[in-house]
Amino acid sequence: MTASLIGLDWGTTSFRAWRMGADGQVLDRVNQGPGILAAAKLPGGFQAALTAAIGPWLHPSVPIIASGMITSRNGWVETPYQPLPLGVEALAQTLVDEDFDGHRIWFVSGAISDRDGPSPDVMRGEETEIIGHIAASGVSEGRFILPGTHNKWAQVQDGKLTAFRTVMTGEVFQLLSEHSILGRLIQQGAPSPAAFLRGLQAGAADGPLLGRIFSARSLALMDRLAATEVADYLSGLLIGDEVAHSVTEDAQRTVTIIGRGDLAERYLMALQTKGIEATIAAPGMAQRGLWTIAKHAGII
């Protein structure tokens, strides 16, 4: 079947691509490839990395659209951040295009909140996944969590992104696990849901977070937490604190998780433990978002 569009979700350490037909159905996909940090170091850079990943798909008549950190300062083309509220029409109107070897590639802009305020926040890639969920579900209102290295809590109203906040839980967990004194106690083992739940309870407790984090060490030293449980306990503690401070009593009590794998399941458990209705979105929201933006832009 003839392709109409190639979509790229190209992050710091990840690469996904979809070859799509006339109505957006996926004809072929690539789920692995160099993220932008690795691709930038390759001979020929991003163009060579893209050709190596999806070379047989490339044809001058098939446009390419990309979102994620590939549009950042460290990426192929830096696109401007767009202010809130931000919907599909604004994203479609602000695409930045580039030619390479006879092919046309379009880059999606990121989003910015509170640009001139004391705490500006930014995202790249998550806005496309949110647009994909809106298109796929038909739901134009809601609260979302997009877990990853830098989690995004987002609010959507009238089909537009109206607010979001970044929480660096994933990166802090990695730093503590690999570069702090806590890491010396961690041993690999089977996942421990009980240790994770115990961590969630500690994360929801009162007191400074940095003080509560130390309990991952003190409990292990007192033989009240096995070495194979430390990582799950720490993960639960950090996620529990994040959820406790991100979903308050007066906030919307239904949350959609856009993510996949174990991390999405952990946030589902954390939210449900607090009595918050939560669901995990169907996979493929980035692909659906890229198709939707391209359609509104008249690329296809």
Secondary structure, 3 states (H helix, E strand, C coil): CCCCEEEEEECCCCEEEEEECCCCCEEEEECCCCCHHHHHCCCCHHHHHHHHHHHHHCCCCCCEEEECHHHCCCCCCCCCEEECCECHHHHHHCCEEEEECCEEEEECCEEEECCCCCCCEEECCHHHHHHHHHHHHCCCCEEEEECCCCEEEEEEECCEEEEEEEECHHHHHHHHHHHCHHHHHCCCCCCCHHHHHHHHHHHCCCCCHHHHHCHHHHHHHCCCCCHHHHHHHHHHHHHHHHHHHHCCCCCCCEEEECCCHHHHHHHHHHHHHCCCEEEECCCCHHHHHHHHHHHHHCCC
